[in-house]
Amino acid sequence: MASVQWHSRARKYESELHMCRLEVLAVELSDYHPLKAITVTDSKSRRGGRKGSTSSSSSSCSSVAPDPLSLTLDGTDPLSLFAAASETPTLPHSISAGKEEEVGSDFEPWSSKRGEILSRFTTTEKLSINLFMGSDKSKASSPSSAVSEKVRTRLEELDDLEEGSQRELLNLSQQDYVNRIEELNQSLKEAWGSDQKVKALKIVIQCSKLLSDTSVIQFYPSKFVLITDILDTFGGLVYDRIWSMCADPHPLPESFSADDVNDTAKETCLNWFFKIASIRELVPRLYVEAAILKCNRFLTKSGIQETLQRLTAMIRGIGDPLVAVYARAYLCRVGMEVAPHLKDSLNKNFFDLLASFRQVHGESVQNQLVLQRVEIPIYLTLYSPAIHWILQCVAYRAPEDYINCAEIWVEFTCRHFTKREVNTVLADIIKHITPDRAFEDAYPQLQSVIKKILTYFHDFSVLFSMEKFLPFLDMFQKDSVRVEVCKSIMEVFIKHQQEPTRDPVILNALLHICKTMHDSVNALTLDDEKRALSLLINGFIRMVSFGRDFEQQLSFCVEARATFCNLEPVIIHLIHTVNQLAMETRRVMKGNHSRKTAAFVRACAAYSFITIPSLTSIFSRLNLYLLSGQVALANQCLSQADAFLKTAVSLLPEVPRTISIEGKQRSSESFLLDFINNFLSTLLVVPDHPEQGVLYLVRGLLNMVQDYTWEDNSDAKIRVYISALPLLAAMSQESYLYTIPKVDSNETLYGGDPKFIAEINKLCETLISQVLDHLKGLGRDEGVRRQGSLAFSLFGCLLAHGDLRNNKLNQLAVNLWNLSHKHGFCDTRTSVRTLECIKHQAQQADMSHLSDMTARLSLQSRA
């Protein structure tokens, strides 16, 4: 295989294309047709099924709860149902009695409201206090008196309290009234300190009776505050007294039970409840018993719960709605202090309040307001402190009950109303669960709300015009949950957005959402998650279009590059988008470049040239350099194209021998060969640089291939050389196979110059010599199979692109054929078809020389 002179065969591309067209053959219509429908019959019964059985389906249906939104309302609307609920005072999610607990710091205490009520509800009218002084009769008792005698004596003392003399303090100013109440509070403490327990009880009863008096109605809320201070003092004194009696022999633990209390303490505690039960008037009896509610802990485990239910029912006997609502407020207050987990009594008090509110318009109240010259609006404000407190108690640590209800109602609102009502629901949810970060315990329900909104609202211009939608998203502050919500939004957008958009509201909102997804990526993020996020973000980018405002589109890509810099697939997609933008500019302008258009295309090229180096994948960089060079060339930006292609060539030595694909290490040779072949096909239309010499890019590429460190026992370099021969042969043609409009390739620059053709032939001879030397080396070792494959490849290249009228080149082709078949590793079918093709070509007038060569080509099989 001596060295040979290369001569490229002259090609007539159009006639060759015509000869390669397929023949048209008749096809029987009755035969199988690839588009014919295929019928598949399943002759087997369903696995595990029973003939005629429907039990599985019926059982599954019975286990599914009915959708409350799909049921008819039977002529009633939700507000009517709410009004009817007052007749059945229960809430949908009542918390059963359980272990006692205390209210947390997230509950606003009564003490914080006390000052505001006293300063708000004042009066200039004169006030009065009725004091029941009782008689000063003393009851003698002997040490030998029986227990029953003691009880009778104490009951007589209480009778004496209620039947004794009465003294009324009239014409008191508001400050005098407050001072007098303070004196009574001090008298209570002094009486208790001097062991005058009955006198202390008398003072408490006197004060409690004042809460039945509404003669100066505007002052009633402040009177309630003052009197309940005395009740609180009394309740604390009684509880501490009984607690101290339990210290023998050991102090009680904080979480004690009734079983830990000694009999003496229990008897004393019962004695107090008996005294209070003997109070004849409803209001003082109710208030005083409520004041010592906590003492039920000394008696029974369920005493507090039972007492709350009984006192709640007792309040229904109070005729004045204002007095009743404050009694309910006090009962809710002591109930929250003692057992905040007992929600039943709180709920009942709330519904009793609703039921009794109609009394406001009754004759008794109206007459009283006329008498005191108080208007209804002013009168109604007197209820606000009590109602506000009751609602606070009912709503305390109920983000669970509320959000469960809101989760259902938001679907009803989305289905039957407009964005205005949905926005109102979102605002209400935010208001309820933002305090104390309650939303952290309601992420599943909040996610459900978002999904239901997305089910009914596919127009994102409507969705993002809701004022509270984005603030609602801000409540998802747990990273994993927030990302899942953003992903669900983007999935719906990509699925339902039919047309590209430039709506600034949509773009700003979705950029924020996509940035949230991007910012969740860190070093621990799995590749699968990165791919999923990138797909969603790329889907958003594809739906952004500014029409023919190409500069605005490029500005968007610049912003997106900065926003999504940590997701390489997104950066790659942006580079592709910018290249498409440059080509779209060319199409719209129909190749007529103005200065402004040319400047824009160069800006697109600069974007790609700056961005590509940030990619970590070597093959992504190579392919994008090549693509960007092709786009620049198509837009007649020759200097930019030259820069892209030269950078790609200079990057080849950095290609590693192995790359990671889906977590596995694979050889990079096949990927590198694909890239080089693509690169070679581009070089046909790239004109030589006037300052770089003939075929400078081809030579530069081949030099890099020559110096690259290939794998041991690899034929990749030789295959590149063989692949370069068709390119060089195409470059020597008078008319190139393909060109780019308005770009002068080498066929125009050199015009078939003999020196240019000589340079091509010389380079081809060098490549063939390298291939032949490699084939010789393979014959000296165990590489005969590789030798046969490479020899057949070079034979095919000479046959297609070489001028085989040259005797040396013709003989080389015959030798390569024989070498490829020498050891019998060549595919016989391929060899036969090749011979048939050569014989067919030999029939052409200018290809008769192939007939002689065909006679020298023989088929050999492995011995």
LOZARO-454796 format. One line per 4 residues: number of its first residue (from 1); their letters; for each residue x negated, y negated, z of C-alpha. Coordinates in steps of 0.25 Angstrom, whole numbers, plus 5000, padded with zeros to 4 digits. Last residue first. Layout:
<rolums>
NUM) A) X:Y:Z; ...
</rolums>
This chain:
<rolums>
863) ARSQ) 5048:5081:5027; 5055:5067:5028; 5062:5063:5015; 5057:5056:5003
859) LSLR) 5064:5048:4992; 5056:5043:4981; 5053:5030:4975; 5044:5030:4962
855) ATMD) 5056:5031:4953; 5062:5019:4959; 5050:5011:4956; 5051:5013:4942
851) SLHS) 5066:5009:4942; 5063:4997:4950; 5055:4990:4939; 5069:4989:4932
847) MDAQ) 5073:4978:4941; 5075:4966:4931; 5085:4973:4923; 5093:4979:4934
843) QAQH) 5094:4994:4935; 5082:4995:4945; 5091:4988:4955; 5100:5001:4955
839) KICE) 5088:5010:4956; 5083:5002:4968; 5097:5003:4975; 5097:5018:4973
835) LTRV) 5083:5019:4978; 5088:5011:4991; 5100:5020:4992; 5092:5032:4992
831) STRT) 5082:5027:5002; 5093:5022:5012; 5099:5036:5011; 5086:5043:5014
827) DCFG) 5082:5035:5026; 5067:5033:5027; 5060:5042:5037; 5055:5052:5027
823) HKHS) 5040:5050:5030; 5036:5044:5017; 5049:5038:5014; 5045:5024:5018
819) LNWL) 5032:5026:5012; 5037:5029:4999; 5046:5017:4998; 5034:5008:5003
815) NVAL) 5026:5014:4992; 5036:5011:4981; 5038:4997:4986; 5023:4995:4986
811) QNLK) 5022:5000:4972; 5032:4990:4967; 5025:4979:4974; 5012:4983:4967
807) NNRL) 5019:4984:4954; 5026:4971:4955; 5040:4973:4948; 5044:4976:4962
803) DGHA) 5046:4961:4965; 5049:4961:4980; 5062:4957:4987; 5071:4969:4987
799) LLCG) 5062:4981:4984; 5051:4975:4992; 5060:4973:5004; 5065:4987:5003
795) FLSF) 5051:4993:5002; 5047:4985:5015; 5059:4991:5022; 5056:5005:5017
791) ALSG) 5041:5003:5022; 5046:4998:5036; 5055:5010:5038; 5044:5020:5033
787) QRRV) 5034:5014:5042; 5043:5014:5054; 5045:5029:5052; 5030:5031:5050
783) GEDR) 5027:5024:5063; 5019:5036:5069; 5006:5031:5066; 4997:5028:5054
779) GLGK) 5008:5025:5044; 5013:5014:5053; 5000:5006:5051; 5002:5007:5036
775) LHDL) 5016:5001:5036; 5010:4990:5045; 5000:4987:5034; 5011:4987:5023
771) VQSI) 5020:4977:5031; 5008:4967:5033; 5005:4968:5018; 5019:4966:5015
767) LTEC) 5019:4953:5024; 5007:4948:5017; 5012:4950:5003; 5025:4943:5007
763) LKNI) 5017:4931:5012; 5009:4931:4999; 5021:4932:4990; 5028:4920:4998
759) EAIF) 5015:4911:4996; 5015:4915:4981; 5029:4911:4980; 5026:4897:4986
755) KPDG) 5014:4895:4977; 5022:4899:4965; 5032:4888:4968; 5046:4894:4967
751) GYLT) 5053:4880:4969; 5045:4877:4982; 5054:4868:4989; 5067:4873:4982
747) ENSD) 5065:4888:4985; 5059:4884:4998; 5072:4879:5004; 5078:4865:5001
743) VKPI) 5090:4863:5010; 5102:4856:5004; 5110:4869:5005; 5103:4880:5012
739) TYLY) 5098:4891:5003; 5100:4906:5000; 5094:4917:4991; 5084:4907:4986
735) SEQS) 5081:4904:4972; 5068:4905:4966; 5064:4916:4975; 5051:4917:4983
731) MAAL) 5058:4914:4996; 5067:4926:4995; 5055:4935:4994; 5049:4928:5006
727) LPLA) 5062:4931:5014; 5063:4945:5009; 5048:4948:5013; 5051:4942:5027
723) SIYV) 5059:4954:5032; 5047:4964:5028; 5038:4955:5037; 5048:4955:5048
719) RIKA) 5049:4970:5047; 5034:4971:5049; 5035:4963:5062; 5046:4972:5067
715) DSND) 5038:4985:5065; 5036:4987:5079; 5026:4998:5085; 5023:4989:5097
711) EWTY) 5033:4977:5098; 5030:4964:5091; 5021:4953:5096; 5023:4942:5087
707) DQVM) 5011:4937:5079; 5016:4942:5065; 5030:4938:5067; 5026:4924:5071
703) NLLG) 5017:4923:5059; 5029:4928:5050; 5038:4917:5056; 5027:4906:5053
699) RVLY) 5025:4911:5039; 5040:4911:5036; 5041:4897:5042; 5029:4892:5035
695) LVGQ) 5033:4897:5021; 5024:4887:5014; 5018:4876:5022; 5022:4869:5035
691) EPHD) 5022:4854:5030; 5032:4855:5020; 5041:4864:5028; 5046:4876:5020
687) PVVL) 5061:4877:5017; 5070:4886:5025; 5079:4893:5016; 5072:4907:5016
683) LTSL) 5068:4905:5031; 5082:4908:5036; 5081:4923:5031; 5068:4924:5039
679) FNNI) 5074:4919:5052; 5085:4929:5051; 5075:4940:5049; 5067:4935:5060
675) FDLL) 5079:4935:5070; 5083:4949:5066; 5068:4953:5068; 5067:4947:5082
671) FSES) 5080:4953:5087; 5075:4967:5082; 5062:4965:5089; 5067:4960:5103
667) SRQK) 5066:4974:5109; 5077:4976:5120; 5077:4974:5135; 5091:4976:5141
663) GEIS) 5099:4967:5150; 5109:4964:5139; 5098:4961:5129; 5084:4957:5135
659) ITRP) 5073:4955:5125; 5060:4963:5121; 5048:4959:5113; 5050:4944:5117
655) VEPL) 5051:4933:5106; 5042:4922:5110; 5034:4924:5098; 5046:4921:5089
651) LSVA) 5048:4907:5095; 5039:4900:5085; 5047:4905:5073; 5060:4900:5080
647) TKLF) 5054:4886:5082; 5050:4885:5067; 5064:4889:5063; 5070:4878:5072
643) ADAQ) 5060:4867:5068; 5062:4870:5053; 5077:4869:5054; 5076:4856:5061
639) SLCQ) 5066:4850:5051; 5075:4855:5040; 5088:4849:5045; 5096:4852:5031
635) NALA) 5108:4856:5039; 5107:4871:5035; 5092:4870:5040; 5097:4865:5053
631) VQGS) 5107:4877:5054; 5096:4887:5050; 5086:4881:5060; 5097:4882:5071
627) LLYL) 5100:4896:5068; 5085:4900:5068; 5082:4892:5081; 5095:4899:5087
623) NLRS) 5090:4913:5083; 5077:4911:5089; 5082:4905:5102; 5093:4915:5104
619) FIST) 5082:4926:5101; 5073:4920:5112; 5084:4920:5123; 5081:4910:5133
615) LSPI) 5088:4898:5126; 5083:4884:5130; 5074:4883:5117; 5087:4883:5109
611) TIFS) 5093:4870:5115; 5083:4859:5109; 5083:4865:5095; 5098:4867:5095
607) YAAC) 5101:4853:5099; 5091:4847:5090; 5097:4855:5078; 5111:4849:5082
603) ARVF) 5105:4835:5083; 5098:4838:5069; 5112:4841:5064; 5118:4828:5070
599) AATK) 5106:4820:5064; 5109:4826:5050; 5124:4822:5052; 5121:4808:5055
595) RSHN) 5111:4806:5044; 5122:4812:5034; 5121:4826:5030; 5130:4830:5018
591) GKMV) 5130:4845:5020; 5145:4847:5020; 5146:4837:5032; 5156:4846:5038
587) RRTE) 5148:4858:5035; 5135:4852:5040; 5141:4847:5053; 5146:4861:5055
583) MALQ) 5132:4867:5053; 5127:4857:5064; 5139:4861:5073; 5136:4876:5071
579) NVTH) 5122:4874:5075; 5127:4866:5088; 5136:4878:5091; 5125:4888:5089
575) ILHI) 5117:4880:5099; 5128:4879:5108; 5131:4894:5108; 5116:4897:5111
571) IVPE) 5117:4887:5123; 5130:4895:5128; 5123:4908:5126; 5111:4903:5135
567) LNCF) 5120:4899:5147; 5112:4890:5156; 5113:4878:5148; 5128:4877:5148
563) TARA) 5130:4862:5152; 5118:4856:5144; 5121:4864:5132; 5135:4860:5133
559) EVCF) 5132:4846:5133; 5124:4847:5121; 5134:4855:5114; 5145:4844:5117
555) SLQQ) 5136:4834:5111; 5135:4842:5098; 5150:4843:5097; 5151:4828:5099
551) EFDR) 5140:4826:5088; 5148:4835:5079; 5161:4827:5080; 5167:4834:5068
547) GFSV) 5176:4843:5077; 5172:4841:5092; 5173:4856:5095; 5172:4864:5108
543) MRIF) 5179:4877:5107; 5165:4884:5104; 5159:4878:5117; 5170:4884:5125
539) GNIL) 5168:4898:5120; 5153:4896:5122; 5156:4893:5137; 5165:4906:5138
535) LSLA) 5154:4915:5131; 5143:4909:5139; 5151:4912:5152; 5152:4927:5148
531) RKED) 5138:4928:5143; 5133:4922:5157; 5142:4932:5164; 5136:4943:5156
527) DLTL) 5122:4939:5159; 5124:4939:5174; 5123:4926:5182; 5112:4928:5193
523) ANVS) 5103:4917:5187; 5114:4907:5187; 5127:4904:5179; 5138:4897:5186
519) DHMT) 5134:4884:5180; 5139:4889:5166; 5153:4893:5171; 5155:4879:5177
515) KCIH) 5149:4873:5165; 5160:4880:5157; 5171:4874:5166; 5165:4860:5165
511) LLAN) 5164:4861:5150; 5178:4866:5150; 5183:4854:5157; 5175:4844:5149
507) LIVP) 5179:4851:5135; 5193:4852:5139; 5195:4837:5143; 5186:4833:5131
503) DRTP) 5195:4839:5121; 5186:4844:5110; 5192:4857:5107; 5191:4869:5098
499) EQQH) 5204:4876:5095; 5211:4888:5100; 5207:4887:5115; 5214:4899:5121
495) KIFV) 5204:4910:5123; 5192:4901:5125; 5199:4892:5135; 5205:4904:5142
491) EMIS) 5191:4910:5144; 5186:4897:5148; 5196:4895:5159; 5193:4909:5164
487) KCVE) 5178:4907:5164; 5180:4894:5172; 5188:4902:5182; 5177:4913:5183
483) VRVS) 5166:4903:5185; 5174:4896:5196; 5176:4909:5203; 5161:4913:5203
479) DKQF) 5156:4899:5207; 5166:4897:5219; 5170:4883:5218; 5183:4886:5210
475) MDLF) 5191:4873:5216; 5185:4865:5204; 5194:4872:5195; 5206:4866:5201
471) PLFK) 5199:4852:5199; 5198:4856:5184; 5213:4859:5183; 5218:4847:5192
467) EMSF) 5220:4837:5181; 5226:4846:5171; 5220:4841:5158; 5211:4853:5158
463) LVSF) 5223:4862:5156; 5230:4854:5145; 5217:4852:5137; 5214:4867:5140
459) DHFY) 5227:4872:5132; 5228:4886:5137; 5236:4883:5149; 5245:4895:5154
455) TLIK) 5235:4906:5157; 5225:4896:5161; 5233:4891:5172; 5236:4905:5177
451) KIVS) 5221:4908:5176; 5218:4895:5184; 5228:4898:5195; 5222:4913:5196
447) QLQP) 5208:4907:5198; 5214:4899:5210; 5221:4911:5216; 5208:4919:5215
443) YADE) 5200:4907:5221; 5208:4904:5233; 5199:4906:5245; 5189:4895:5239
439) FARD) 5201:4886:5236; 5203:4883:5251; 5191:4874:5250; 5195:4867:5263
435) PTIH) 5205:4859:5255; 5205:4862:5240; 5216:4873:5241; 5229:4864:5242
431) KIID) 5225:4852:5234; 5219:4860:5223; 5232:4869:5222; 5240:4857:5221
427) ALVT) 5232:4851:5210; 5233:4864:5202; 5248:4864:5204; 5249:4850:5199
423) NVER) 5241:4853:5187; 5250:4864:5184; 5262:4855:5185; 5255:4845:5175
419) KTFH) 5250:4856:5166; 5264:4860:5162; 5275:4869:5168; 5281:4883:5167
415) RCTF) 5269:4893:5165; 5258:4884:5172; 5267:4881:5184; 5271:4895:5186
411) EVWI) 5257:4900:5185; 5253:4889:5195; 5264:4894:5204; 5257:4908:5206
407) EACN) 5244:4903:5210; 5250:4892:5218; 5256:4902:5228; 5244:4910:5230
403) IYDE) 5237:4896:5232; 5246:4892:5243; 5246:4905:5251; 5230:4906:5250
399) PARY) 5227:4892:5251; 5237:4894:5265; 5226:4891:5275; 5234:4880:5282
395) AVCQ) 5246:4877:5273; 5257:4880:5283; 5249:4872:5294; 5247:4860:5285
391) LIWH) 5261:4861:5281; 5266:4860:5295; 5256:4848:5298; 5261:4840:5286
387) IAPS) 5276:4843:5289; 5273:4838:5303; 5265:4825:5299; 5275:4822:5288
383) YLTL) 5288:4823:5295; 5289:4808:5300; 5287:4804:5285; 5301:4809:5283
379) YIPI) 5307:4799:5292; 5300:4787:5285; 5306:4792:5271; 5319:4794:5278
375) EVRQ) 5320:4780:5284; 5320:4778:5298; 5330:4768:5305; 5331:4776:5318
371) LVLQ) 5346:4778:5318; 5346:4780:5303; 5335:4790:5305; 5342:4797:5316
367) NQVS) 5355:4798:5308; 5347:4804:5296; 5341:4814:5305; 5354:4819:5310
363) EGHV) 5362:4818:5297; 5352:4828:5290; 5343:4823:5279; 5330:4827:5287
359) QRFS) 5337:4840:5291; 5333:4845:5277; 5319:4846:5282; 5323:4858:5291
355) ALLD) 5321:4869:5280; 5308:4863:5276; 5303:4862:5290; 5308:4876:5293
351) FFNK) 5300:4881:5281; 5287:4874:5287; 5290:4880:5300; 5292:4894:5295
347) NLSD) 5278:4893:5287; 5271:4889:5300; 5278:4900:5308; 5273:4910:5297
343) KLHP) 5259:4905:5296; 5253:4911:5308; 5239:4910:5305; 5237:4897:5311
339) AVEM) 5240:4903:5325; 5237:4894:5337; 5234:4880:5331; 5242:4883:5319
335) GVRC) 5254:4886:5327; 5252:4874:5336; 5253:4865:5324; 5264:4873:5317
331) LYAR) 5273:4872:5330; 5269:4857:5331; 5273:4855:5316; 5286:4863:5318
327) AYVA) 5290:4854:5330; 5287:4842:5321; 5296:4847:5310; 5307:4850:5320
323) VLPD) 5307:4836:5327; 5308:4829:5313; 5319:4839:5309; 5328:4836:5321
319) GIGR) 5336:4848:5325; 5326:4857:5331; 5331:4871:5331; 5322:4875:5320
315) IMAT) 5310:4873:5329; 5314:4885:5337; 5311:4894:5324; 5297:4889:5323
311) LRQL) 5296:4891:5339; 5299:4906:5337; 5290:4909:5325; 5278:4902:5332
307) TEQI) 5281:4909:5345; 5281:4923:5338; 5268:4920:5331; 5261:4914:5344
303) GSKT) 5266:4926:5353; 5261:4937:5343; 5249:4941:5351; 5256:4939:5364
299) LFRN) 5255:4932:5377; 5242:4923:5378; 5242:4920:5364; 5256:4914:5366
295) CKLI) 5248:4902:5373; 5246:4896:5359; 5260:4892:5358; 5259:4883:5370
291) AAEV) 5263:4870:5363; 5273:4877:5354; 5280:4881:5367; 5280:4866:5371
287) YLRP) 5285:4862:5358; 5297:4872:5357; 5302:4870:5371; 5301:4854:5369
283) VLER) 5309:4855:5356; 5319:4865:5360; 5324:4859:5374; 5326:4869:5385
279) ISAI) 5312:4872:5390; 5313:4886:5396; 5304:4892:5385; 5293:4883:5389
275) KFFW) 5292:4888:5403; 5293:4903:5398; 5281:4900:5389; 5273:4894:5400
271) NLCT) 5276:4906:5409; 5272:4916:5398; 5258:4909:5398; 5257:4910:5413
267) EKAT) 5261:4925:5412; 5251:4928:5401; 5240:4921:5409; 5243:4929:5421
263) DNVD) 5244:4942:5413; 5230:4941:5407; 5228:4938:5393; 5219:4947:5384
259) DASF) 5231:4955:5379; 5236:4942:5373; 5225:4941:5363; 5212:4933:5364
255) SEPL) 5204:4927:5353; 5197:4916:5361; 5193:4926:5371; 5200:4925:5385
251) PHPD) 5191:4922:5397; 5189:4934:5406; 5194:4938:5420; 5202:4929:5420
247) ACMS) 5201:4919:5409; 5216:4921:5405; 5221:4910:5415; 5213:4900:5408
243) WIRD) 5219:4903:5394; 5233:4901:5401; 5229:4887:5405; 5222:4884:5392
239) YVLG) 5235:4887:5384; 5244:4879:5394; 5235:4867:5393; 5233:4868:5378
235) GFTD) 5248:4868:5376; 5250:4857:5385; 5240:4848:5377; 5246:4852:5364
231) LIDT) 5260:4848:5369; 5255:4835:5374; 5249:4832:5360; 5262:4837:5354
227) ILVF) 5269:4825:5360; 5260:4815:5354; 5260:4820:5340; 5275:4822:5340
223) KSPY) 5277:4808:5345; 5268:4803:5333; 5277:4811:5323; 5290:4806:5330
219) FQIV) 5286:4791:5330; 5295:4788:5317; 5307:4795:5324; 5308:4786:5336
215) STDS) 5320:4793:5342; 5315:4807:5338; 5315:4814:5351; 5313:4829:5351
211) LLKS) 5298:4827:5352; 5300:4820:5366; 5304:4834:5371; 5290:4839:5370
207) CQIV) 5285:4828:5379; 5294:4831:5390; 5291:4846:5388; 5276:4844:5389
203) IKLA) 5278:4835:5402; 5286:4846:5408; 5276:4857:5405; 5265:4848:5412
199) KVKQ) 5274:4847:5424; 5276:4862:5424; 5261:4864:5423; 5257:4855:5435
195) DSGW) 5244:4861:5438; 5237:4848:5440; 5230:4849:5427; 5243:4852:5419
191) AEKL) 5250:4840:5425; 5238:4831:5422; 5238:4837:5407; 5252:4834:5405
187) SQNL) 5252:4820:5412; 5241:4817:5401; 5250:4821:5390; 5262:4813:5397
183) EEIR) 5253:4801:5397; 5249:4803:5383; 5264:4803:5379; 5266:4790:5387
179) NVYD) 5255:4784:5380; 5260:4787:5366; 5274:4782:5370; 5268:4769:5375
175) QQSL) 5260:4768:5362; 5273:4770:5354; 5280:4759:5363; 5289:4765:5374
171) NLLE) 5303:4759:5375; 5308:4770:5384; 5303:4780:5394; 5314:4789:5398
167) RQSG) 5315:4796:5412; 5322:4809:5414; 5325:4816:5427; 5325:4831:5427
163) EELD) 5332:4841:5419; 5321:4845:5409; 5310:4845:5419; 5318:4851:5431
159) DLEE) 5322:4862:5421; 5307:4865:5419; 5305:4865:5434; 5316:4874:5436
155) LRTR) 5310:4884:5426; 5297:4883:5434; 5304:4887:5447; 5312:4898:5440
151) VKES) 5298:4904:5435; 5292:4903:5449; 5304:4910:5455; 5303:4921:5445
147) VASS) 5289:4923:5449; 5293:4925:5464; 5291:4914:5475; 5282:4919:5486
143) PSSA) 5272:4907:5485; 5284:4898:5488; 5290:4888:5478; 5296:4874:5480
139) KSKD) 5301:4867:5468; 5298:4853:5468; 5309:4843:5462; 5302:4832:5455
135) SGMF) 5313:4831:5444; 5310:4830:5429; 5303:4819:5422; 5309:4821:5409
131) LNIS) 5303:4809:5401; 5310:4803:5389; 5300:4795:5381; 5304:4783:5373
127) LKET) 5299:4775:5361; 5300:4761:5356; 5299:4758:5342; 5286:4754:5335
123) TTFR) 5283:4767:5329; 5271:4776:5324; 5270:4788:5315; 5257:4786:5308
119) SLIE) 5247:4783:5319; 5251:4795:5327; 5252:4804:5315; 5238:4801:5310
115) GRKS) 5232:4803:5324; 5238:4817:5325; 5235:4822:5311; 5220:4826:5314
111) SWPE) 5224:4832:5328; 5234:4841:5320; 5222:4849:5314; 5219:4849:5299
107) FDSG) 5216:4864:5296; 5203:4866:5288; 5196:4867:5301; 5202:4880:5304
103) VEEE) 5215:4884:5310; 5213:4895:5321; 5216:4910:5319; 5225:4921:5326
99) KGAS) 5225:4934:5319; 5237:4938:5312; 5251:4932:5309; 5255:4934:5295
95) ISHP) 5252:4923:5285; 5264:4920:5276; 5262:4920:5261; 5276:4916:5254
91) LTPT) 5280:4907:5265; 5292:4910:5274; 5304:4901:5278; 5316:4908:5271
87) ESAA) 5326:4897:5270; 5315:4887:5267; 5311:4895:5256; 5324:4891:5248
83) AFLS) 5317:4877:5246; 5305:4884:5240; 5314:4893:5231; 5321:4881:5226
79) LPDT) 5308:4874:5223; 5303:4887:5215; 5316:4887:5206; 5328:4895:5207
75) GDLT) 5336:4900:5196; 5332:4914:5197; 5317:4911:5198; 5313:4921:5187
71) LSLP) 5301:4929:5189; 5289:4928:5180; 5282:4918:5190; 5283:4928:5201
67) DPAV) 5276:4938:5193; 5280:4952:5199; 5271:4960:5207; 5265:4972:5199
63) SSCS) 5266:4985:5206; 5279:4989:5200; 5274:4988:5186; 5263:4997:5189
59) SSSS) 5273:5007:5195; 5281:5006:5183; 5270:5008:5173; 5265:5020:5181
55) STSG) 5278:5027:5182; 5282:5026:5168; 5280:5041:5165; 5287:5047:5152
51) KRGG) 5275:5056:5150; 5264:5054:5160; 5251:5046:5157; 5237:5050:5161
47) RRSK) 5231:5047:5148; 5241:5042:5138; 5246:5053:5129; 5237:5058:5118
43) SDTV) 5241:5057:5103; 5236:5043:5101; 5238:5039:5087; 5229:5030:5080
39) TIAK) 5233:5023:5067; 5222:5015:5060; 5227:5004:5050; 5220:5003:5037
35) LPHY) 5210:4992:5036; 5198:5002:5034; 5206:5009:5023; 5207:5024:5022
31) DSLE) 5210:5029:5009; 5224:5028:5002; 5220:5014:4996; 5209:5021:4988
27) VALV) 5198:5012:4986; 5192:5007:4973; 5177:5003:4973; 5172:4988:4972
23) ELRC) 5157:4988:4971; 5148:4981:4981; 5140:4968:4977; 5125:4970:4977
19) MHLE) 5124:4967:4963; 5130:4953:4964; 5121:4950:4975; 5109:4954:4967
15) SEYK) 5114:4945:4955; 5115:4933:4965; 5101:4935:4972; 5093:4936:4959
11) RARS) 5079:4939:4966; 5065:4938:4960; 5057:4949:4967; 5046:4944:4976
7) HWQV) 5032:4947:4972; 5022:4952:4983; 5008:4957:4979; 5004:4970:4985
3) SAM) 4994:4974:4996; 4991:4989:4995; 5000:5000:5000
</rolums>
